[in-house]
Amino acid sequence: MLRWMLHEAWSAMGANRLRTLLTMLGMVIGVGAVVLMMAVGQGAQYAVAQSINSMGSNLFVVLSGFTNTGGVRSGSGGGPTLTVRDANAIAELDNIEASAPVHMGTAQVIYGPNNWNTSIIGTTPDYLAVRAWNVVEGSPFTASDLRSATRVTLIGKTTAQNLFGDENPVGKTLRIKQSPFVVLGVLAPKGQSLDGRDQDDTLLIPLTTAQRQVFGTPFPGSVRMIMVQASRPEAMPQAEQAIIALLRQRHRLREGVDNDFFVRNLTAVADSAAETTRIMSLLLGAIASVSLLVGGIGIMNIMLVSVTERTREIGIRMAIGAREQDILMQFLLEAILISVAGCLIGLLLGVGGAVLANRLTNTPVMISGSTVLVAFSVAAGIGIFFGYYPARKAARLDPIEALRYQ
């Protein structure tokens, strides 16, 4: 019975090909737009998620305070208010996984005939754990290198490419400010940060080496920032309060005196960026969904016209024994077929558009199985929803009146 009804529905659609195609066009555009917009939105979410993951998880940055000389304030990070001992004390707090003091700057790096201006980060071995940064070639520097202020370095992919090209940098000697440094290892690529900075354009060296031989320090043991990793996301508020309380105590700040340091919750910033991207993705999908609504209204209009044109046919079917539910099912199947056929074409166009956008503009796109499933479900739902009223109207026609219809 169902097979015969599908055959009849297909024949009815084929009898008016142009009208069926135009009716289907609303669904094609709607589904294609939804798939394309969702692919772009999910691609943007994925790119932001990758940037967040590259930073590390549950991170705080503690910046040193500012100096005030003759009324001129240096800004955050300009004053020597943080020390290595502060970082060690923070690492002993509850809810803290690890901390790593950082003393950084930029310098010209030279290897053979090549040179490159890059970011130099002086830090401890814990920095790699805090940032979830792996060494893909060679090995990291150790606590022994830190104690001895050894001239060794770990090199980022971008810096390695600009200095060494295709040559393996491990074991080679480069110069930082005319001082020779041996490359111990190559860092795994991390890509861009949320602010667009290339995280792979960097060198890591022991903190003591940076303080004594590369950048110097205004006071022994002072650092510009401390990277801190909380043990778990739920503990971050308590960890932040504990860091502030500890540093105020260590720096002997009386009540009412402003902090001489700044604590930044990087996870909160990253979550805000992810939420913004998620909302953008939902808005894109919602705007594209308007086309589906328009397509559904078009299906209803054409089905109403079809019921009017086929009134006599409906009367004949009823006269030879067709039941009300048979007529209802017949017209519902026609509406669903139009919706699903339009959905299939729209899916192909949407996927093709997403691939084309990725090829032409390098825009990240992601087409998930859930998007395809939702598109099919929505198409069938629209066919049933907007096709039900015309089908119900056809099923409730009076057979005698229908046979008299001219």
N, C-alpha and C positions, 0 to 999 in steps of 0.2 A: 504493500500500500504506500509506504513512504517512498519507495523507489519510483513508483508511478507519479506521485505528487511532485517529486524533484524533477522528473522528466517534464511534467506539465509546466512547472515554474520556469524551467530553462527554456522551453518552447515559447512561453509568454514573453520572456525577456528578449529572445531572439526575434520575435515578431516586430519589435520596435527597437532596433539596435541603437539608433542614434539617441533616442530618448533614454534608453537604459545607460548608454555611455555617459550622457550628460548628468544623469542622476548619480551615477557612480563617481563622477568627477569630484563632488564634494567630499566623499569619503577618501578618495585618493589623495587630495590635497591635505585633508585633515590628518590622516594617518602619517603621510609623508612628513608633514611639518612637525608632528609630535615626535616621531622617531628621530628626526634630524636634531630638533631642539634638545631632546633628552640626551642624545649622544654627545652633543656639545657640552651640555650642562654636567653630565656625569664625567666627561673627559676633564673638565675644569676642576671638578671635585677630586678626581684622581691625582691631577697635577699638584693641587694644594696638599693633599694627603701625603704625597711623596716628599714635598718640601718640608712638611711637618716631621715626618719620620726621619728625614736626613738631619734634622737639628738634634735629635735625641728625644728621650721621653722624660716627662716630669721635671723640667729644667727651670732653675732660677739663675739669673745673673745678678751678682752683687757688684755694683760699681763703686769706686772710690768717690769721695766728695769733691768739692771744688775749693779753689784758693781764692782769696780776696786780697789783692795787692793794690793799694792806692785807689780803692773803689772799683777796680777792674776784676770781675769774677770770671774764672776760667771755664765754668760749666762742669757738668758731671764727668768724673774720670780725671779731672785735672789736678786733684790734690792727693798727696801720698797718705791716705788715711787707712788703707787696707794692707795687711801683711800676710806673709806665709803662715804665721802662727794663727791668724784669724781663720784661714782656710782649714788648718789642722783642727782647730777647736770646733768649727762647724761640722766637720766630718764625724765628730764624736757625738753629735746630737741624735736624739731619737728621731725616727722617720727620715733620716738622711742616709742615702745609699753611698754617696761619695762626693768629694769636692775637689776642685782643681784650681789653684791660683794661676792667673794668666798675666803675663807682661808682654805686650805686643807693640808692633809698629810696622813700618814699611822700609824696605831697603832694596838696593840694586844687587841682584844676584848674577854671578858670572860663571860660565863654564866654557872653556875654550874661547871660540870667537863669538859665542852667543851670550846675551845678557837680557835680564828681565826684571822689572820692578814688581815686587810681590809683597804679600803680607807675611810677616815673620811672627810666629806665636811661640813665646817662651812659656813652657808649662811643665807639668809633672806627668809621669806615666798614667796617672788616673784620668787624665784628660780624655784619652781614647775610650775609656769605659763610660765616662759621663756623656760624651757625644755619640756613643755607639758607633765608633769609627774603627774600621778594621784595617790592618796592614795586609795588602794583597801580595806584595813581593818583599822579600827581605824580612827584617824583624824590627820591633820597636826599640827605643832606647829604654834604659832601665834605671832603677834607683841609684845604682853605682855611677852611671853617667851623670845623674843629677848631683850627687855629692862631689864628684870630681870636676864638674863644669866642663865636661868633654865637648869637643867640637864635632858633634854628630847631628844629623837631621833626618826627618821624615819629609818626603816631598809629595805634594798634591799632583793629581793627574795633569791639570792645566799647566802648572809650572814645569813639570817634567817634560811635557810635549814641547814647550817653548824653549827649553834649555837643551834637551837631549834628543828631541825628535823621536826616531824609532829606536834609538840606542837604549839599552837597559841601564838605568841610572844607579842601581844598587852597587855599592862599592866604589863608585866614582867620587871624585873630590871637586866640589864647587867652592866659590868664594862669596862670602857675605861681608861687605865692607872690607875687602882685601884679606879677610881671615879665612883660612881653608876649613871646610867642613866636609866630613865623609857622609855620604848618603847611606843610611842604614836600611831604609825601606820605602816603599811606595804606598800611599794611602789609597783606600778604595774610593771611587768617584762618588760624590754626594750631589752634584748638580747645583742649581741655584737655590738660594735661601728665599724666604718670603719677600724680602726687600729687593730681590733681583741680583744680589751679590753672588759671584761665583765662589762657592766654598772650596773648590778644588785649586784655586789660585792661591796657594799658601805653602809655607814651610813650617814644620814644628821642630823646635829645638829645646834642649833642657832649660828649665827656668833659670838656673844659676848661670848658665852660659849667656843667656839673654841679658841678665842683670849686670854681669861683670864685664862682658866682652863685646856686646853688640849695642845695647841701648843705654845701659847704665841706669842707676836709680838715685833719686834725691836722698833717700834714706836706705840703709841696709835692710833687705828683706821686704821692702814695700812692693806692692803689685798694683796693677791698674784695675783688675777685676777678679772675681772668683766665680767659676762655674760650679753650680750645685745641683745634684740630682736627688730628688725625693725618692723614697722607697716605693711609693705607690701613688696614684692620682688622688685618692681620697684623703691622703695625709698632707696634701700640699698647703692648705690653709694653716694647719697647725705648724707645719715645718717653717712656713714664712714667718709666723709670729715668733717662733723659737729663734730663728736666725736674727731677727731684729732685736729681740731681748738680749741675746748673747752679745752681739756686737756693741750695743749700747752699754752693757756692763763692762766689756773689755776696753771700750774707749772712754769709760768713766764719764758718760754724759748724764748730767743731772736732769731731773724731771723738768719738763718745759723747754729744754734745749733741743733744737732740731737735730735730726740724725746727720752725721757726717759721712753718710753712705746712702746708696740707693739700691733697692731690691726690685728687680723686674721679673715678673712671672711670664716666661716665654711661652708656656703651655696655654695660658689665658689668651695671649695674643694670637697664637696659632689656632686655638679653638674659635676665636672670633672670626678669623679669616675663613675657616672651614664653614662656619655657620652662614657667613655672608654668601659664600659660593653655593651652599645648599639652597638658600632662599632664592638666589638667582636662577638655579636650575629649576626649582618649582615654578617660578614666575614664567620662565620660558615655556615649560610644559603647559601651564595654565593658558597662556596666550595662544599657543598652538591648538589647544583643545577647543577653542572657540570655533575653529574650522570644522571640527567634528560635529559640533552642535548644528552649525549651518548645514552640513551634509545630511544630518538626520532630519532636519526640517524639509530639505529637498526630497528625501525619500518619502516622507509623509505626503507631501504635495502630489508627487507623481503617483503614489499608490491610490490616493483619493481620485485622481483623474482616471486611473486604470479601473477602479471600481465602477465609476460612472460609465465608462466606455463599455465595460463588460457586464453591465446589469442584465441584459437579456441572456447572456451565456450563463450567468449565475442562476437565473430563473430556470433555465433548461436543466442544469445540473441538479437543482433541488427537485425538479419535477420527476427526474428519473431515479431519485433515491438518495442523493447526496445529503448528508446530515449537516447541521449547523457547524459542528466542530470540524468537519471535512473542509468546508469553505474557509473557516477561520485559519486552519492549518495551511491551506493552499496559498493564501495571500501572505501569511506570515513567512512561509518558506521563500516566497519571492523577495520579500524585503530583506531577509537574512542573507540570501544569495547575493543580492546587490551589495550589501554591506561587506560581506566576507571577500567577494571578488575585488571590491574597491580597496579593502584592507591589504590584500596580497600585492596589488599593484603599488599602493602607497608605501608598503614596507620596502619593496624593491627600490622605489625612488628615494625613500628616506635613507636607506643604507648606502645607496649609490651617492647621494648628496653628501653624507657624512664622510665617506671615503674620499670623495673629490675635495671637500673642504680641508681634510687632513693633508692631502697631496699638494694642494695649491698654496695653502696658507700655513701649513705646519701646525694647525690648531689641534690640540689633543682631543680625540673623540673616543667614546667607549659605548659599544652597543651590547647590552646585556640580554640574556634570555628572558629576564623578567620584563624588559621593555617590549619585546616581541609578544610575550604572553598577554601583557596588559593591552597591547594594541588589538590583538585578536578578540579578547574578551569585551573590550569596549565596542568594537565593530559589531559583534553579535548582539551585544546589549542594545546598541542604538537601533539595529535592525528590528529587534523585538519591541523596543519601547515605541519607536516612531511608526512601526508597521502595524502595531496592535489595533490602533483606532480604525484605520481603513479596513483592516481584516475583519474586525468586529462589526463594522458598518455593513460590509459585504455579507457576513454570515447572518445578519438579522434582517436582511431584505425579505419582504413578503413575496413568496414565489409567484403569485398571481400578478401582482404589480410589476414584478421584474419581467415576466413574460410579455406584459403589455408595453413595456418600455421600448420606445423607438429611438 
